[in-house]
């Protein structure tokens, strides 16, 4: 029996401690120019639209009182495009999610960044008016499924090729969405899932949706043993389930975030790791191309 003391549906504070100086990023003006330079280097210019997403009825999830908000970005060229739902971490939509959207666009995928916090009036998981409860894993899973259903209605999107991506808290939700209870609600909706350093779930309830897990071996954020949890998950999966996992020696939390300067929070490190990031990008692209298929292929 797999020992999973913290199931994905129960984890409350799985990410970094918020925005601003807590993340020890550079000053806002310098950050803005750096982000623009990064995105330009990744992709050039892509179509971007702010969108409103109608919530779906998902058992166990409480939607916000207003439509979900999101940012839809499209690759160059004519659709319909395969699409990836991008899920933010515990500090809301940041440069990291925008960089991932741009990277996905460069690979030939549309990207929809879903903001689970703004419609609920919160900015981070920790200490903001009960945010862990308001933006619970179940609620965020409902948000992600609502976004995928909405994408399926869009003429510029290939509704048969939709996946999900997330890091940390968002990665936890991406992994959670591959559980049978969610896949059975919307059969065939999600074709693949990518989990960057989020917890893995119960292998006994895993669906057939392929899952990729990427984690740093030095990642012990909030004392969670990410590598141990996900290795146990993979070792105990029923036959025939697709699960790929790769770990990076010495890499810490946020190793893929090119805008992240190293910082410690309660003794836990978060830091960008260039070689780990580069390798993980290659693995993510290959995984998505294999199970979804980029229009650029």
C-alpha positions, 0 to 999 in steps of 0.5 A, a space after each residue: 500500500 502506498 503511503 500518501 499522508 498528503 493527498 493532492 485533494 488535501 494539500 493546502 499550502 503547497 507553494 511559495 509564500 506570495 508576491 513582492 519581496 517575499 519572492 525576492 524578485 527584482 524591482 517592478 520596473 526592472 522586472 517588467 523589462 526583463 519579462 518583456 525581453 524574456 518573452 520576446 526571446 522565446 516567441 516574438 509576438 503572439 495573439 493574446 486575449 483576455 477571456 471570461 470562462 463560464 464555470 462548469 458544474 463539477 462535483 465537489 467544486 465551488 465556482 466563484 460568483 463571477 466568470 473565471 478570468 484567463 489569458 488566451 495566447 495563440 501561435 502564429 498562423 491559422 488554427 485550429 490549434 492544440 491547446 494547453 490549460 496553464 495553472 498558476 501556483 500559490 502566488 497567482 498568475 506571474 511571469 512564470 505562467 506568461 513565460 510558459 504560455 509563450 514557450 507553448 506558443 513557440 511549440 505550436 500550442 495555444 495556451 490558456 492561463 486560468 486565474 483562480 484567484 482574481 475572481 475570488 478576490 485573493 492574491 495568494 494561498 497564504 494569509 489572504 482571507 481564507 484563501 487556501 479554503 476558497 481556492 481549494 484543490 477541488 475548486 481549482 480542479 473545477 476551474 481547470 475543467 471549466 477552462 478546458 470545456 470552454 476551449 473545446 467551444 472555440 473555433 481557433 482551438 482543436 477541441 480533440 487535443 487539449 492538455 493541462 500544465 501546472 507548477 507547484 500548486 498548479 502542478 498538483 492540480 494538473 496531476 489531480 485532474 488525471 484521477 478517474 473521478 475527474 476524467 469520468 466527468 468529461 471523458 476524452 477532454 484532457 489528453 495529457 498532463 504535465 506536473 512540475 514539482 507538485 504532489 502526486 496522488 493515489 495510484 489506485 485511482 489513476 486514469 489512462 491520461 498520460 502524466 509527466 512529473 518533473 521535480 528537483 531532488 533538493 525540493 523539500 518545499 513545506 517539508 513535502 517529500 515530492 520525489 519520494 511521493 511521486 516515485 511511490 506513485 509510479 511504482 504502484 500504478 496499475 499496469 498500462 497507466 502512462 507515467 513519466 518521471 524525471 528528477 534533477 539532482 541538486 535542483 530546488 523548487 522553481 527550478 524552471 522559473 527564469 525570473 526567479 532569484 534564489 531565496 529561502 523560506 523557512 529553511 527551504 530553497 527556491 532557485 532557478 537551475 538552468 541545466 535542469 530547466 533546459 532539460 525539462 523543457 525538452 522533455 515537456 515538449 517531447 511529451 506533449 508532442 507525443 500525446 497531443 501533437 503540436 500543429 507545428 510538427 
